[in-house]
Amino acid sequence: MEDLCLKNTLRLLQSADQIKARLSGDFSSVHGLSVNEVFLLMHLEQAPLHRLSRVELAKRMHVSASTVTRMAAPLEKIGVVARQADSRDARLAFVVLTQTGLERVAEARMTFAKQAGYVFRDRWTDEDLRQLSDLLHRLIADAPGDLT
């Protein structure tokens, strides 16, 4: 008997890899950012005050806090994020999206939208896309940090 859960999980992962590879070239050449860096910026864009702790960013991105630290350092150098200490707890620091970061993430979203159109344009009807969106939303419904 066919294991549809395994088959669908593998297809989702392969699809995600294929889409990331497609986005990677444009994000790098046009925006000077990796796909994961754009995701980090998008999470900050959606957050209240455009800031999150490194631990919260790590949860949303499904990586370790040290990975977030390593990702944020070069983004700080180019001025798209900043570090902000908590006024009540010196041990807590936030990653904050700067004005430059807001502009860069808006530009990256346009590139993202263009590439997303290419992914779906020739094989999917509007109804297919609505159904897929609903099904995928069920998968991530309990995940923190919806980027849509």
Backbone as a chain_set.jsonl record, in Angstrom:
{"seq": "MEDLCLKNTLRLLQSADQIKARLSGDFSSVHGLSVNEVFLLMHLEQAPLHRLSRVELAKRMHVSASTVTRMAAPLEKIGVVARQADSRDARLAFVVLTQTGLERVAEARMTFAKQAGYVFRDRWTDEDLRQLSDLLHRLIADAPGDLT", "coords": {"N": [[0.849, -1.187, 0.0], [0.481, 2.231, -0.733], [2.212, 4.883, 0.831], [0.853, 7.715, 1.432], [1.223, 9.929, 3.078], [4.005, 10.045, 3.491], [4.799, 10.286, 0.805], [3.611, 12.763, 0.065], [4.831, 14.497, 1.886], [7.513, 14.313, 1.087], [7.243, 15.359, -1.5], [6.417, 17.981, -0.902], [8.727, 18.943, 0.397], [10.622, 18.698, -1.683], [9.476, 20.459, -3.511], [9.658, 22.858, -2.083], [12.46, 23.121, -1.947], [13.019, 23.422, -4.669], [11.687, 25.828, -5.284], [13.03, 27.583, -3.538], [15.585, 27.463, -4.665], [15.097, 28.682, -7.099], [14.392, 31.267, -6.271], [16.705, 32.055, -5.015], [18.778, 32.958, -6.782], [17.774, 35.439, -7.833], [17.307, 36.888, -5.434], [19.888, 37.063, -4.442], [21.398, 38.305, -6.545], [19.897, 40.618, -7.185], [19.105, 41.785, -4.736], [21.104, 41.281, -2.923], [20.876, 39.452, -0.882], [20.264, 36.375, 0.919], [17.849, 33.68, 0.578], [17.036, 32.801, 3.13], [17.791, 35.007, 4.663], [16.026, 36.92, 3.669], [13.631, 35.774, 4.578], [14.041, 36.073, 7.348], [13.996, 38.878, 7.529], [11.359, 39.287, 6.678], [9.917, 38.106, 8.756], [10.54, 39.891, 10.807], [9.379, 42.177, 9.731], [6.665, 41.597, 9.965], [6.312, 41.526, 12.689], [5.291, 43.031, 15.847], [6.285, 46.376, 16.306], [8.339, 45.871, 14.591], [10.292, 44.127, 15.567], [11.972, 41.396, 17.143], [12.921, 39.004, 19.619], [16.006, 37.166, 19.576], [15.587, 34.51, 20.223], [12.839, 34.188, 19.741], [12.773, 34.742, 16.993], [14.292, 32.566, 16.13], [12.553, 30.433, 16.773], [10.435, 30.974, 15.007], [11.708, 30.68, 12.571], [12.594, 28.131, 12.648], [15.178, 27.382, 13.437], [18.311, 27.448, 15.272], [19.014, 29.684, 18.052], [21.621, 30.587, 17.935], [22.123, 30.37, 15.216], [20.469, 32.388, 14.25], [21.816, 34.554, 15.362], [24.241, 34.41, 13.923], [23.224, 34.9, 11.367], [22.157, 37.462, 11.64], [24.317, 39.157, 12.116], [25.854, 39.926, 9.649], [23.75, 41.267, 8.428], [23.332, 43.38, 10.126], [25.672, 44.798, 9.649], [25.244, 45.764, 7.072], [23.188, 47.433, 7.538], [20.436, 46.753, 7.588], [19.21, 45.532, 9.704], [19.142, 46.087, 13.25], [20.559, 45.938, 16.542], [18.887, 45.853, 19.616], [18.762, 46.587, 22.955], [16.857, 45.333, 25.721], [14.971, 47.453, 27.745], [14.314, 46.788, 30.345], [15.551, 44.389, 30.932], [18.721, 43.56, 30.751], [19.899, 41.312, 29.733], [18.391, 40.51, 27.63], [18.058, 40.901, 24.188], [16.941, 42.467, 21.219], [16.306, 41.865, 17.746], [16.002, 44.238, 15.338], [14.19, 45.586, 12.67], [15.399, 47.932, 10.444], [14.778, 51.185, 8.906], [15.942, 51.1, 6.378], [15.995, 48.337, 6.128], [13.238, 47.815, 6.045], [12.648, 48.919, 3.549], [14.234, 47.277, 1.898], [13.069, 44.744, 2.336], [10.532, 45.173, 1.304], [11.147, 45.554, -1.396], [12.236, 43.017, -1.923], [9.962, 41.462, -1.537], [8.503, 42.129, -3.813], [10.064, 40.945, -5.816], [9.819, 38.326, -4.942], [7.046, 37.931, -5.317], [6.89, 38.139, -8.103], [8.446, 35.911, -8.93], [6.941, 33.888, -7.712], [4.658, 34.009, -9.244], [5.666, 33.0, -11.645], [6.154, 30.364, -10.884], [3.619, 29.234, -10.618], [2.048, 29.995, -12.829], [1.526, 28.616, -15.356], [0.388, 26.134, -14.893], [-1.689, 26.073, -13.085], [-4.989, 26.774, -12.026], [-7.045, 29.531, -10.879], [-8.783, 28.512, -8.95], [-7.458, 26.12, -8.253], [-5.224, 27.26, -7.0], [-6.435, 28.574, -4.826], [-7.436, 26.343, -3.41], [-5.028, 24.969, -2.84], [-3.765, 26.899, -1.251], [-5.494, 26.942, 0.987], [-5.153, 24.296, 1.916], [-2.383, 24.22, 2.486], [-2.325, 26.17, 4.443], [-3.572, 24.849, 6.531], [-1.534, 23.138, 7.288], [0.34, 24.844, 8.463], [-1.003, 26.173, 10.41], [-0.724, 26.218, 13.232], [1.776, 27.212, 13.567], [4.193, 29.633, 14.624], [4.304, 33.05, 13.511], [3.108, 33.858, 10.813], [3.773, 34.551, 7.497], [2.248, 35.619, 5.48]], "CA": [[0.0, 0.0, 0.0], [1.23, 3.474, -0.889], [2.21, 5.769, 1.999], [0.605, 9.057, 0.89], [1.802, 10.941, 3.962], [5.414, 10.132, 3.131], [4.89, 10.799, -0.572], [3.277, 14.186, 0.043], [5.872, 15.22, 2.622], [8.67, 14.391, 0.192], [6.928, 16.291, -2.591], [6.443, 19.339, -0.35], [10.123, 19.317, 0.621], [11.245, 18.893, -2.997], [8.916, 21.694, -4.067], [10.256, 23.977, -1.353], [13.843, 23.252, -2.414], [12.987, 23.937, -6.047], [11.293, 27.237, -5.227], [14.139, 28.311, -2.916], [16.667, 27.569, -5.651], [14.669, 29.673, -8.086], [14.444, 32.578, -5.626], [18.053, 32.334, -4.55], [19.519, 33.753, -7.758], [17.264, 36.81, -7.863], [17.545, 37.558, -4.158], [21.316, 37.336, -4.319], [21.886, 39.266, -7.541], [19.135, 41.872, -7.173], [18.98, 42.372, -3.397], [22.28, 40.979, -2.114], [20.407, 38.711, 0.291], [19.894, 34.976, 0.712], [16.437, 33.396, 0.834], [16.83, 32.776, 4.582], [17.872, 36.386, 5.162], [14.751, 37.56, 3.327], [12.648, 35.253, 5.523], [14.293, 36.734, 8.621], [13.477, 40.248, 7.404], [9.898, 39.224, 6.589], [9.406, 37.858, 10.116], [10.637, 41.165, 11.53], [8.398, 43.095, 9.135], [5.334, 41.237, 10.473], [6.289, 41.588, 14.155], [5.013, 44.333, 16.46], [7.449, 47.263, 16.382], [9.353, 45.328, 13.672], [11.395, 43.582, 16.35], [11.779, 40.123, 17.826], [14.121, 38.486, 20.279], [16.682, 36.134, 18.781], [14.942, 33.235, 20.526], [11.563, 34.153, 19.018], [13.113, 34.601, 15.568], [14.724, 31.178, 15.937], [11.337, 29.603, 16.759], [9.679, 31.229, 13.784], [12.479, 30.23, 11.409], [12.939, 26.725, 12.875], [16.639, 27.279, 13.532], [18.775, 27.744, 16.63], [19.272, 31.099, 18.341], [22.965, 30.917, 17.446], [21.999, 30.575, 13.769], [19.925, 33.741, 14.08], [22.915, 35.473, 15.669], [25.151, 34.392, 12.769], [22.542, 35.52, 10.226], [21.911, 38.88, 11.9], [25.565, 39.95, 12.128], [26.109, 40.627, 8.386], [22.618, 42.159, 8.144], [23.61, 44.591, 10.904], [26.748, 45.524, 8.974], [24.723, 46.491, 5.897], [22.203, 48.394, 8.024], [19.025, 46.385, 7.432], [18.717, 45.249, 11.058], [19.939, 46.643, 14.348], [20.412, 45.259, 17.822], [18.283, 46.753, 20.589], [18.685, 45.988, 24.289], [15.603, 45.513, 26.436], [15.16, 48.479, 28.773], [14.105, 46.211, 31.672], [16.364, 43.189, 31.142], [19.932, 43.745, 29.943], [20.264, 40.036, 29.093], [17.532, 40.318, 26.466], [18.298, 41.815, 23.07], [16.036, 42.293, 20.089], [16.727, 42.175, 16.381], [15.033, 45.232, 14.893], [14.251, 45.953, 11.257], [15.621, 49.369, 10.262], [14.067, 51.761, 7.765], [16.578, 50.506, 5.195], [15.507, 46.963, 6.084], [11.847, 47.846, 5.558], [12.698, 49.157, 2.105], [14.792, 46.085, 1.245], [12.112, 43.644, 2.381], [9.462, 45.516, 0.352], [11.691, 45.247, -2.724], [12.358, 41.565, -2.034], [8.6, 40.92, -1.692], [8.121, 42.28, -5.224], [10.775, 39.878, -6.524], [9.186, 37.091, -4.506], [5.744, 37.839, -5.992], [7.144, 37.877, -9.527], [8.876, 34.522, -9.057], [5.805, 33.035, -7.348], [3.812, 33.974, -10.432], [6.284, 32.074, -12.599], [6.019, 28.997, -10.382], [2.258, 28.72, -10.756], [1.27, 30.584, -13.914], [1.107, 27.824, -16.506], [-0.173, 24.829, -14.537], [-2.639, 26.177, -11.996], [-6.116, 27.691, -12.152], [-7.276, 30.294, -9.646], [-9.387, 27.599, -7.972], [-6.362, 25.268, -7.765], [-4.41, 28.056, -6.072], [-7.211, 28.766, -3.597], [-7.447, 25.071, -2.682], [-3.684, 24.73, -2.332], [-3.554, 27.845, -0.166], [-6.248, 26.456, 2.146], [-4.524, 23.076, 2.414], [-1.1, 24.564, 3.092], [-2.6, 26.906, 5.678], [-3.839, 23.847, 7.57], [-0.258, 22.599, 7.737], [1.096, 25.811, 9.257], [-1.949, 26.934, 11.242], [-0.259, 26.395, 14.614], [3.162, 27.696, 13.562], [4.289, 31.064, 14.904], [4.857, 33.925, 12.493], [2.58, 33.738, 9.455], [4.392, 35.563, 6.646], [1.351, 36.064, 4.41]], "C": [[0.889, 1.243, 0.0], [1.098, 4.34, 0.372], [2.088, 7.214, 1.493], [1.162, 10.16, 1.781], [3.271, 11.143, 3.63], [5.583, 10.757, 1.746], [4.643, 12.302, -0.624], [4.308, 15.024, 0.792], [7.111, 15.378, 1.75], [8.427, 15.379, -0.946], [6.937, 17.74, -2.103], [7.877, 19.816, -0.151], [10.853, 19.555, -0.694], [10.751, 20.185, -3.641], [9.538, 22.914, -3.398], [11.696, 24.201, -1.8], [13.909, 23.858, -3.806], [12.649, 25.428, -6.068], [12.41, 28.077, -4.607], [15.292, 28.497, -3.895], [16.34, 28.632, -6.694], [14.785, 31.093, -7.522], [15.87, 33.017, -5.312], [18.837, 33.238, -5.504], [19.079, 35.205, -7.775], [17.547, 37.551, -6.563], [19.01, 37.953, -4.022], [21.757, 38.441, -5.277], [21.183, 40.615, -7.46], [19.194, 42.562, -5.812], [20.192, 42.135, -2.504], [21.948, 40.217, -0.846], [20.149, 37.252, -0.071], [18.395, 34.811, 0.971], [16.164, 33.42, 2.339], [16.922, 34.173, 5.199], [16.591, 37.148, 4.841], [13.657, 37.074, 4.269], [12.81, 35.912, 6.89], [13.717, 38.154, 8.597], [11.955, 40.267, 7.354], [9.272, 38.954, 7.961], [9.462, 39.144, 10.943], [9.604, 42.167, 11.02], [7.002, 42.848, 9.72], [5.193, 41.422, 11.982], [5.899, 42.98, 14.663], [6.317, 45.117, 16.641], [8.604, 46.8, 15.499], [10.562, 44.786, 14.426], [10.973, 42.279, 16.999], [13.068, 39.769, 18.556], [14.734, 37.423, 19.367], [16.032, 34.768, 19.0], [13.622, 33.115, 19.766], [11.794, 34.027, 17.517], [13.513, 33.162, 15.257], [13.526, 30.236, 15.88], [10.591, 29.752, 15.45], [10.383, 30.685, 12.544], [12.9, 28.763, 11.519], [14.443, 26.494, 12.786], [17.029, 27.558, 14.976], [18.982, 29.248, 16.803], [20.658, 31.505, 17.858], [22.972, 31.104, 15.933], [21.459, 31.968, 13.477], [21.013, 34.776, 14.338], [23.877, 35.564, 14.487], [24.521, 35.054, 11.543], [22.418, 37.032, 10.412], [23.17, 39.731, 11.788], [25.848, 40.634, 10.783], [24.971, 41.576, 7.995], [22.754, 43.461, 8.926], [24.654, 45.446, 10.19], [26.247, 46.31, 7.759], [23.54, 47.387, 6.259], [20.748, 48.028, 7.845], [18.377, 45.939, 8.738], [19.649, 45.93, 12.054], [19.685, 45.801, 15.583], [19.868, 46.274, 18.814], [18.175, 46.019, 21.924], [17.314, 46.259, 24.897], [15.851, 46.491, 27.583], [15.018, 47.917, 30.189], [14.996, 45.009, 31.972], [17.565, 43.25, 30.205], [20.369, 42.463, 29.242], [19.498, 39.807, 27.807], [17.837, 41.368, 25.408], [17.331, 41.467, 21.939], [16.781, 42.535, 18.785], [15.628, 43.063, 15.825], [15.256, 45.54, 13.421], [14.391, 47.473, 11.155], [14.765, 49.88, 9.103], [14.632, 51.208, 6.457], [16.108, 49.065, 5.02], [14.076, 46.873, 5.592], [11.797, 48.045, 4.05], [13.185, 47.921, 1.367], [13.796, 44.934, 1.235], [10.931, 43.924, 1.446], [9.91, 45.208, -1.074], [11.781, 43.736, -2.941], [10.991, 40.91, -2.191], [8.134, 41.037, -3.142], [8.793, 41.196, -6.072], [10.143, 38.53, -6.206], [7.859, 36.884, -5.255], [5.912, 37.516, -7.476], [7.524, 36.412, -9.738], [7.749, 33.548, -8.702], [4.839, 32.924, -8.52], [4.349, 33.012, -11.476], [6.106, 30.619, -12.177], [4.652, 28.422, -10.739], [1.543, 29.078, -12.059], [0.761, 29.619, -14.973], [0.44, 26.497, -16.165], [-1.348, 24.889, -13.567], [-3.756, 27.167, -12.327], [-6.232, 28.487, -10.844], [-7.88, 29.403, -8.56], [-8.349, 26.628, -7.405], [-5.553, 26.006, -6.708], [-5.134, 28.312, -4.76], [-7.223, 27.485, -2.757], [-6.08, 24.769, -2.068], [-3.394, 25.645, -1.144], [-4.261, 27.384, 1.109], [-5.594, 25.222, 2.763], [-3.192, 23.369, 3.098], [-1.29, 25.336, 4.394], [-2.89, 25.954, 6.826], [-2.544, 23.283, 8.142], [0.472, 23.55, 8.688], [0.229, 26.597, 10.24], [-1.447, 27.165, 12.666], [1.18, 26.888, 14.706], [3.194, 29.193, 13.866], [4.793, 31.836, 13.683], [4.393, 33.683, 11.074], [3.107, 34.879, 8.601], [3.475, 36.09, 5.544], [0.656, 37.343, 4.754]], "O": [[1.924, 1.279, 0.664], [0.002, 4.505, 0.908], [3.088, 7.853, 1.168], [1.536, 11.222, 1.284], [3.733, 12.277, 3.502], [6.411, 11.646, 1.551], [5.382, 13.032, -1.283], [4.622, 16.139, 0.376], [7.692, 16.461, 1.683], [9.319, 16.147, -1.305], [7.411, 18.629, -2.81], [8.211, 20.953, -0.487], [11.621, 20.51, -0.812], [11.531, 20.918, -4.249], [9.899, 23.883, -4.066], [12.111, 25.341, -2.01], [14.756, 24.707, -4.084], [13.272, 26.196, -6.801], [12.706, 29.167, -5.097], [15.903, 29.565, -3.948], [17.214, 29.389, -7.115], [15.225, 32.008, -8.218], [16.19, 34.205, -5.343], [19.488, 34.185, -5.063], [19.915, 36.108, -7.736], [17.975, 38.705, -6.582], [19.329, 39.043, -3.546], [22.413, 39.399, -4.868], [21.818, 41.652, -7.651], [19.318, 43.785, -5.741], [20.293, 42.734, -1.434], [22.66, 40.324, 0.152], [19.851, 36.932, -1.222], [17.754, 35.707, 1.521], [15.169, 33.997, 2.776], [16.206, 34.48, 6.152], [16.121, 37.939, 5.66], [12.836, 37.872, 4.719], [11.817, 36.27, 7.523], [13.037, 38.572, 9.534], [11.326, 41.161, 7.921], [8.223, 39.508, 8.289], [8.532, 39.445, 11.691], [9.024, 42.918, 11.804], [6.247, 43.795, 9.943], [4.077, 41.469, 12.498], [6.145, 43.983, 13.994], [7.326, 44.565, 17.081], [9.726, 47.284, 15.643], [11.704, 44.954, 13.997], [9.812, 42.073, 17.352], [14.159, 40.181, 18.161], [14.061, 36.861, 18.503], [15.938, 33.964, 18.072], [13.321, 32.06, 19.208], [11.082, 33.283, 16.842], [13.113, 32.61, 14.232], [13.482, 29.339, 15.037], [10.164, 28.763, 14.854], [9.732, 30.277, 11.582], [13.494, 28.216, 10.59], [14.912, 25.549, 12.152], [16.175, 27.868, 15.806], [19.108, 29.986, 15.826], [20.855, 32.638, 17.42], [23.745, 31.911, 15.417], [21.933, 32.647, 12.567], [21.118, 35.764, 13.611], [24.283, 36.658, 14.094], [25.222, 35.701, 10.764], [22.559, 37.793, 9.454], [23.097, 40.899, 11.407], [26.069, 41.845, 10.776], [25.201, 42.573, 7.311], [22.343, 44.52, 8.452], [24.532, 46.67, 10.133], [26.76, 47.387, 7.454], [22.956, 48.029, 5.385], [19.887, 48.903, 7.937], [17.154, 45.962, 8.872], [20.782, 46.292, 11.736], [18.714, 45.048, 15.652], [20.324, 47.417, 18.856], [17.565, 44.953, 22.004], [16.691, 47.285, 24.622], [16.837, 46.363, 28.309], [15.543, 48.501, 31.137], [15.178, 44.647, 33.135], [17.434, 43.016, 29.004], [21.122, 42.513, 28.269], [19.909, 38.997, 26.976], [17.87, 42.566, 25.692], [16.964, 40.307, 21.748], [17.747, 43.297, 18.726], [14.456, 42.687, 15.837], [16.391, 45.733, 12.985], [13.585, 48.212, 11.721], [14.112, 49.101, 8.409], [13.88, 50.887, 5.537], [15.853, 48.623, 3.9], [13.729, 45.977, 4.821], [10.998, 47.413, 3.359], [12.626, 47.549, 0.335], [13.686, 44.221, 0.237], [10.387, 42.992, 0.854], [9.141, 44.663, -1.867], [11.441, 43.236, -4.013], [10.865, 39.91, -2.897], [7.449, 40.148, -3.647], [8.158, 40.602, -6.943], [9.954, 37.697, -7.092], [7.589, 35.796, -5.763], [5.162, 36.714, -8.033], [6.985, 35.75, -10.625], [7.621, 32.496, -9.329], [4.267, 31.86, -8.759], [3.584, 32.293, -12.119], [5.927, 29.743, -13.022], [4.544, 27.256, -11.12], [0.503, 28.489, -12.353], [-0.359, 29.794, -15.453], [-0.03, 25.8, -17.065], [-1.943, 23.856, -13.258], [-3.503, 28.256, -12.842], [-5.601, 28.155, -9.841], [-7.528, 29.525, -7.387], [-8.359, 26.343, -6.208], [-5.234, 25.453, -5.655], [-4.518, 28.273, -3.695], [-7.042, 27.535, -1.54], [-5.99, 24.361, -0.91], [-2.836, 25.201, -0.14], [-3.679, 27.435, 2.192], [-5.491, 25.113, 3.985], [-2.907, 22.828, 4.166], [-0.513, 25.177, 5.335], [-2.503, 26.215, 7.965], [-2.462, 22.984, 9.334], [1.148, 23.103, 9.615], [0.686, 27.575, 10.831], [-1.724, 28.215, 13.247], [1.74, 26.973, 15.799], [2.322, 29.938, 13.418], [5.613, 31.33, 12.916], [5.2, 33.337, 10.213], [2.914, 36.047, 8.938], [3.896, 36.931, 4.749], [-0.133, 37.85, 3.958]]}, "num_chains": 1, "name": "protein.A"}
